[in-house]
Amino acid sequence: MRSCLYRATLKSNIWVGMAATVMMATIESYTYIPAGDVIRYSTDTLNLRLVSPKEKKYMEDVWEATRRLRQDFLKIKNPDL
């Protein structure tokens, strides 16, 4: 399932759940948007919770794993690099 972002501004480390829709809103850093939520305006974000330390660590681990996979792929694709 996909999330839909329309004219939205996302600051750093946002967690957007599956099938969430964000329209015409600015989402502050470390905000968690639950799956299926519909955010129509920035005022809809006032009741959202922040990303927990455990979720933040998970995001960092995913970024690191993705970075390693990318580097390994590029080494296989271009061994001369």
Secondary structure as UniProt FT lines:
FT   STRAND          4..6
FT   STRAND          9..10
FT   STRAND          15..16
FT   TURN            18..19
FT   STRAND          21..23
FT   STRAND          26..27
FT   TURN            29..30
FT   STRAND          31..33
FT   TURN            35..36
FT   STRAND          38..39
FT   HELIX           42..47
FT   HELIX           53..77
FT   TURN            79..80
//
